[in-house]
Amino acid sequence: MASHIKQGEEGEELAANWLLGKGYKILHRNWRFSHYEIDIIAKKNTMLHFIEVKCRKSSPFGNPEDAVNRTKFKHMQWASDAYLRMHPGYRWIQYDVLAITLFNNREPEYFLLEDVFL
């Protein structure tokens, strides 16, 4: 398995556990519609969260969240629209980005960007 795929899977596992610890209920992981994917769909209180997870090793070349561009966000919106058609009834939704930075000698660093719109 390619190292970036393994790192992505590790990041999504870390993200799910971190979100659970913050009171989120994970509804779906890697939810797909056509060729679009939402990493995590979760609920907290009355809000439905569509969460993009970005995980990177510590680097001077930018932060994990920098990898979420307008095109990626648009794909996330299209997939979330399909999800809402299949699962109606949610009144409040939010798009979030959970950035995880991995370090060799310490615990990962989490940065949650809430209510993102590009």
Residue frames as a rotation matrix with the C-alpha (Angstrom) as fourth column:
MET 1
0.586 0.811 0.000 0.00
0.811 -0.586 0.000 0.00
0.000 0.000 -1.000 0.00
ALA 2
-0.018 -0.572 0.820 1.31
0.478 -0.726 -0.495 3.47
0.878 0.383 0.286 -0.88
SER 3
-0.672 -0.363 -0.646 2.51
0.730 -0.173 -0.661 5.49
0.128 -0.916 0.381 2.10
HIS 4
-0.914 0.360 0.187 0.15
-0.362 -0.932 0.023 8.43
0.182 -0.047 0.982 1.38
ILE 5
-0.025 0.929 -0.369 -2.85
-0.314 0.343 0.885 6.07
0.949 0.138 0.283 1.40
LYS 6
-0.070 -0.088 -0.994 -1.71
0.778 0.619 -0.110 4.52
0.625 -0.780 0.025 4.68
GLN 7
-0.925 -0.304 -0.227 -1.21
0.379 -0.732 -0.566 8.00
0.006 -0.610 0.792 6.15
GLY 8
-0.617 0.768 0.174 -4.67
-0.545 -0.576 0.610 9.04
0.568 0.281 0.773 4.94
GLU 9
0.188 0.676 -0.712 -6.28
0.149 0.697 0.701 6.03
0.971 -0.238 0.030 6.59
GLU 10
-0.400 -0.415 -0.817 -4.35
0.870 0.109 -0.481 6.71
0.289 -0.903 0.318 9.80
GLY 11
-0.988 0.018 0.155 -5.48
-0.043 -0.986 -0.160 10.34
0.150 -0.165 0.975 9.67
GLU 12
-0.232 0.973 -0.016 -9.12
-0.482 -0.100 0.871 9.39
0.845 0.210 0.492 9.25
GLU 13
0.159 0.219 -0.963 -8.89
0.622 0.735 0.270 6.99
0.766 -0.642 -0.020 12.20
LEU 14
-0.739 -0.483 -0.470 -7.28
0.672 -0.478 -0.565 9.71
0.048 -0.734 0.678 14.34
ALA 15
-0.838 0.460 0.293 -9.95
-0.345 -0.864 0.368 12.18
0.422 0.207 0.882 13.19
ALA 16
0.059 0.918 -0.393 -12.84
-0.061 0.396 0.916 9.87
0.996 -0.029 0.080 14.04
ASN 17
-0.001 -0.118 -0.993 -11.46
0.897 0.438 -0.053 9.20
0.441 -0.891 0.105 17.53
TRP 18
-0.920 -0.368 -0.135 -10.79
0.391 -0.840 -0.376 12.89
0.025 -0.399 0.917 18.14
LEU 19
-0.588 0.772 0.240 -14.31
-0.436 -0.553 0.710 13.85
0.681 0.313 0.662 17.02
LEU 20
0.189 0.637 -0.747 -15.86
0.379 0.655 0.654 11.16
0.906 -0.407 -0.118 19.25
GLY 21
-0.356 -0.446 -0.821 -13.92
0.923 -0.034 -0.382 12.62
0.143 -0.894 0.424 22.16
LYS 22
-1.000 0.003 -0.008 -15.37
-0.002 -0.998 -0.062 16.06
-0.008 -0.062 0.998 21.36
GLY 23
-0.488 0.871 0.061 -18.96
-0.122 0.001 -0.992 14.78
-0.864 -0.491 0.106 21.50
TYR 24
-0.286 0.366 -0.886 -19.63
-0.957 -0.153 0.245 14.08
-0.046 0.918 0.394 17.81
LYS 25
0.217 0.374 0.902 -21.57
-0.157 0.925 -0.346 11.01
-0.963 -0.067 0.260 16.72
ILE 26
-0.734 -0.536 -0.418 -19.99
-0.520 0.046 0.853 9.50
-0.438 0.843 -0.312 13.61
LEU 27
0.372 0.925 0.081 -22.71
-0.542 0.287 -0.790 8.57
-0.754 0.249 0.608 11.10
HIS 28
0.961 -0.092 0.259 -20.55
0.262 0.591 -0.763 7.63
-0.083 0.802 0.592 8.11
ARG 29
0.119 -0.957 -0.266 -16.92
-0.252 -0.288 0.924 7.36
-0.960 -0.043 -0.275 7.13
ASN 30
-0.846 -0.528 -0.077 -15.79
-0.154 0.104 0.983 7.61
-0.511 0.843 -0.169 3.51
TRP 31
0.109 0.968 0.225 -19.33
0.301 0.184 -0.936 8.13
-0.948 0.169 -0.271 2.26
ARG 32
-0.859 -0.506 0.075 -19.40
0.165 -0.135 0.977 8.03
-0.484 0.852 0.200 -1.55
PHE 33
0.464 0.884 -0.052 -21.66
0.136 -0.130 -0.982 9.45
-0.875 0.448 -0.181 -4.20
SER 34
0.979 -0.190 -0.072 -20.58
-0.084 -0.053 -0.995 8.83
0.185 0.980 -0.068 -7.78
HIS 35
0.281 -0.941 -0.189 -16.84
0.687 0.335 -0.646 9.54
0.671 0.052 0.740 -7.68
TYR 36
-0.056 -0.222 0.973 -17.10
-0.464 -0.857 -0.222 12.09
0.884 -0.464 -0.055 -4.86
GLU 37
-0.003 -0.027 -1.000 -16.41
0.692 0.722 -0.022 11.27
0.722 -0.692 0.016 -1.24
ILE 38
0.457 0.090 0.885 -17.03
-0.570 -0.734 0.370 12.80
0.683 -0.673 -0.284 2.17
ASP 39
-0.530 -0.800 -0.280 -14.45
-0.274 0.475 -0.836 11.66
0.802 -0.367 -0.471 4.70
ILE 40
-0.845 0.275 -0.458 -16.68
0.534 0.417 -0.736 11.89
-0.011 -0.867 -0.499 7.77
ILE 41
-0.222 0.845 0.486 -20.35
-0.184 -0.526 0.831 12.69
0.958 0.095 0.272 8.25
ALA 42
-0.725 -0.103 -0.681 -21.09
0.621 0.327 -0.712 13.35
0.296 -0.939 -0.173 11.90
LYS 43
0.287 0.847 0.448 -23.76
0.271 -0.520 0.810 14.85
0.919 -0.111 -0.379 14.09
LYS 44
-0.761 -0.392 -0.516 -23.33
0.612 -0.171 -0.772 17.03
0.215 -0.904 0.370 17.16
ASN 45
-0.619 0.679 -0.394 -26.43
-0.035 -0.525 -0.850 18.31
-0.785 -0.513 0.348 18.89
THR 46
0.452 0.878 0.156 -28.76
0.177 0.083 -0.981 19.37
-0.874 0.471 -0.117 16.02
MET 47
0.369 -0.408 -0.835 -25.98
-0.820 -0.566 -0.086 20.11
-0.438 0.716 -0.543 13.49
LEU 48
0.841 -0.179 0.511 -24.99
0.375 0.874 -0.310 17.71
-0.391 0.452 0.802 10.71
HIS 49
0.346 -0.827 -0.443 -21.28
-0.577 -0.560 0.595 18.06
-0.740 0.050 -0.671 9.88
PHE 50
0.959 -0.242 0.147 -19.65
0.259 0.538 -0.802 17.17
0.115 0.807 0.579 6.58
ILE 51
0.672 -0.740 -0.027 -15.97
-0.371 -0.367 0.853 16.89
-0.641 -0.563 -0.521 7.46
GLU 52
0.790 -0.575 -0.214 -12.96
-0.083 0.246 -0.966 16.82
0.607 0.781 0.147 5.17
VAL 53
0.822 -0.567 0.053 -9.91
0.076 0.202 0.976 15.32
-0.564 -0.799 0.209 6.88
LYS 54
0.710 -0.703 -0.029 -6.41
-0.186 -0.148 -0.971 16.35
0.679 0.695 -0.236 5.85
CYS 55
0.879 -0.464 0.105 -3.43
0.064 0.335 0.940 14.70
-0.472 -0.820 0.324 7.47
ARG 56
0.686 -0.726 0.044 0.21
-0.099 -0.153 -0.983 15.61
0.721 0.670 -0.177 6.82
LYS 57
0.308 -0.718 -0.624 3.56
0.949 0.282 0.144 15.09
0.072 -0.636 0.768 8.42
SER 58
0.627 -0.153 -0.764 5.11
0.253 -0.887 0.385 18.19
-0.737 -0.435 -0.517 9.91
SER 59
0.002 -0.572 0.820 6.62
0.998 0.050 0.032 20.19
-0.059 0.819 0.571 7.07
PRO 60
-0.485 -0.224 -0.845 7.75
0.291 -0.953 0.086 23.72
-0.825 -0.204 0.528 6.31
PHE 61
-0.987 0.015 0.160 5.82
0.156 -0.165 0.974 23.54
0.042 0.986 0.160 3.01
GLY 62
-0.474 0.861 0.184 2.36
-0.595 -0.467 0.655 24.30
0.649 0.201 0.733 4.32
ASN 63
-0.625 0.378 0.683 -0.39
-0.621 0.290 -0.728 23.10
-0.473 -0.879 0.053 6.58
PRO 64
-0.808 0.334 0.485 -2.75
0.439 0.891 0.117 20.18
-0.393 0.307 -0.867 5.90
GLU 65
0.124 0.964 -0.236 -5.77
0.503 -0.266 -0.822 22.49
-0.855 -0.017 -0.518 5.55
ASP 66
-0.228 -0.298 -0.927 -4.06
-0.547 -0.748 0.375 24.28
-0.805 0.593 0.008 2.65
ALA 67
-0.969 -0.182 0.168 -4.84
0.004 0.667 0.745 21.23
-0.248 0.722 -0.646 0.49
VAL 68
-0.139 0.976 0.168 -8.59
0.825 0.208 -0.526 21.99
-0.548 0.065 -0.834 0.56
ASN 69
-0.963 -0.209 -0.171 -9.22
0.065 -0.795 0.603 24.16
-0.262 0.569 0.779 -2.48
ARG 70
-0.391 0.857 -0.335 -12.35
-0.794 -0.498 -0.348 25.47
-0.465 0.130 0.876 -4.15
THR 71
-0.232 0.276 -0.933 -12.66
-0.732 0.582 0.354 22.39
0.640 0.765 0.067 -6.41
LYS 72
-0.829 -0.112 -0.548 -12.39
0.220 0.835 -0.505 19.98
0.514 -0.539 -0.667 -3.48
PHE 73
-0.831 0.547 -0.104 -14.98
-0.117 -0.354 -0.928 22.01
-0.544 -0.759 0.358 -1.59
LYS 74
-0.262 0.749 -0.608 -17.36
-0.963 -0.246 0.112 22.01
-0.066 0.615 0.786 -4.56
HIS 75
-0.430 0.050 -0.902 -17.09
-0.301 0.933 0.195 18.21
0.851 0.356 -0.386 -4.80
MET 76
-0.952 0.076 -0.297 -17.86
0.304 0.347 -0.887 17.98
0.036 -0.935 -0.353 -1.10
GLN 77
-0.590 0.775 -0.227 -20.96
-0.585 -0.604 -0.541 20.13
-0.556 -0.186 0.810 -1.64
TRP 78
-0.218 0.507 -0.834 -22.19
-0.857 0.309 0.412 17.95
0.467 0.805 0.367 -4.51
ALA 79
-0.631 -0.058 -0.773 -21.77
0.156 0.967 -0.200 14.82
0.760 -0.247 -0.602 -2.41
SER 80
-0.936 0.291 -0.197 -23.48
0.162 -0.139 -0.977 16.44
-0.312 -0.947 0.082 0.58
ASP 81
-0.432 0.815 -0.387 -26.41
-0.886 -0.463 0.015 17.51
-0.167 0.349 0.922 -1.61
ALA 82
-0.228 0.301 -0.926 -26.84
-0.447 0.813 0.374 13.88
0.865 0.499 -0.051 -2.65
TYR 83
-0.857 -0.130 -0.498 -26.59
0.349 0.566 -0.747 12.75
0.379 -0.814 -0.440 0.97
LEU 84
-0.826 0.553 -0.108 -29.30
-0.272 -0.559 -0.783 15.19
-0.494 -0.617 0.613 2.02
ARG 85
-0.229 0.749 -0.622 -31.59
-0.922 0.037 0.384 13.99
0.311 0.661 0.683 -0.78
MET 86
-0.247 0.054 -0.968 -31.12
-0.058 0.996 0.070 10.41
0.967 0.074 -0.243 0.45
HIS 87
-0.400 0.043 -0.915 -31.35
0.884 0.281 -0.374 11.34
0.241 -0.959 -0.150 4.14
PRO 88
-0.188 0.376 0.907 -33.83
0.119 -0.908 0.401 14.23
0.975 0.183 0.126 4.40
GLY 89
0.661 0.621 -0.421 -34.80
0.522 0.022 0.853 15.93
0.539 -0.783 -0.309 7.60
TYR 90
-0.146 -0.761 -0.633 -31.62
0.969 -0.238 0.063 17.70
-0.198 -0.604 0.772 8.65
ARG 91
0.843 0.535 0.062 -32.27
0.538 -0.835 -0.118 21.39
-0.011 0.133 -0.991 9.20
TRP 92
0.782 -0.615 -0.103 -28.76
-0.554 -0.761 0.337 22.53
-0.286 -0.206 -0.936 10.06
ILE 93
0.778 -0.598 0.193 -25.62
0.627 0.720 -0.295 21.52
0.038 0.351 0.936 8.20
GLN 94
0.734 -0.635 -0.240 -22.05
-0.509 -0.748 0.425 22.67
-0.449 -0.190 -0.873 8.33
TYR 95
0.795 -0.593 -0.130 -18.89
0.227 0.489 -0.842 22.03
0.563 0.640 0.523 6.32
ASP 96
0.797 -0.567 0.208 -15.75
-0.432 -0.293 0.853 21.54
-0.423 -0.769 -0.478 8.39
VAL 97
0.498 -0.754 -0.428 -12.09
-0.204 0.378 -0.903 20.75
0.843 0.537 0.034 7.73
LEU 98
0.923 -0.287 0.255 -10.14
-0.194 0.223 0.955 18.79
-0.332 -0.931 0.150 10.31
ALA 99
0.511 -0.836 -0.201 -6.40
-0.438 -0.052 -0.897 19.23
0.739 0.547 -0.393 9.77
ILE 100
0.951 -0.274 0.140 -4.05
0.028 0.529 0.848 16.82
-0.307 -0.803 0.511 11.52
THR 101
0.440 -0.888 -0.138 -0.31
-0.697 -0.240 -0.676 17.37
0.567 0.393 -0.724 11.65
LEU 102
0.947 -0.168 -0.274 1.79
0.268 0.883 0.385 14.33
0.177 -0.438 0.881 12.53
PHE 103
0.451 -0.842 0.297 5.11
-0.856 -0.502 -0.122 14.65
0.252 -0.199 -0.947 14.36
ASN 104
0.045 -0.537 -0.842 7.86
-0.144 0.831 -0.538 12.12
0.989 0.146 -0.040 14.97
ASN 105
-0.712 -0.559 -0.426 8.38
0.334 0.264 -0.905 12.81
0.618 -0.786 -0.001 18.67
ARG 106
-0.890 0.455 0.011 5.03
-0.224 -0.418 -0.881 14.02
-0.396 -0.786 0.474 19.98
GLU 107
-0.269 0.900 0.342 1.29
0.553 0.435 -0.710 13.65
-0.789 -0.002 -0.615 19.74
PRO 108
-0.426 0.191 0.884 -0.56
0.854 -0.237 0.463 14.79
0.298 0.953 -0.062 16.60
GLU 109
-0.831 0.187 -0.524 -1.85
0.050 -0.913 -0.406 18.34
-0.554 -0.364 0.749 16.43
TYR 110
-0.276 0.842 0.464 -5.53
0.957 0.285 0.053 18.88
-0.087 0.459 -0.884 15.52
PHE 111
-0.862 0.087 -0.500 -6.98
-0.082 -0.996 -0.032 22.02
-0.500 0.013 0.866 13.97
LEU 112
-0.295 0.857 0.423 -10.72
0.894 0.404 -0.195 22.14
-0.338 0.321 -0.885 13.26
LEU 113
-0.980 0.117 -0.163 -11.90
-0.174 -0.900 0.400 24.78
-0.100 0.420 0.902 10.81
GLU 114
-0.471 0.876 0.102 -15.64
0.637 0.418 -0.648 25.04
-0.610 -0.240 -0.755 11.37
ASP 115
0.493 0.851 -0.182 -18.34
0.427 -0.419 -0.801 26.32
-0.758 0.317 -0.570 9.03
VAL 116
-0.583 -0.799 -0.150 -16.06
0.136 -0.277 0.951 26.58
-0.801 0.534 0.270 6.00
PHE 117
0.662 0.685 0.303 -17.31
0.419 -0.003 -0.908 27.99
-0.621 0.728 -0.290 2.72
LEU 118
-0.478 -0.866 -0.147 -15.08
0.243 -0.291 0.925 28.49
-0.844 0.407 0.350 -0.33
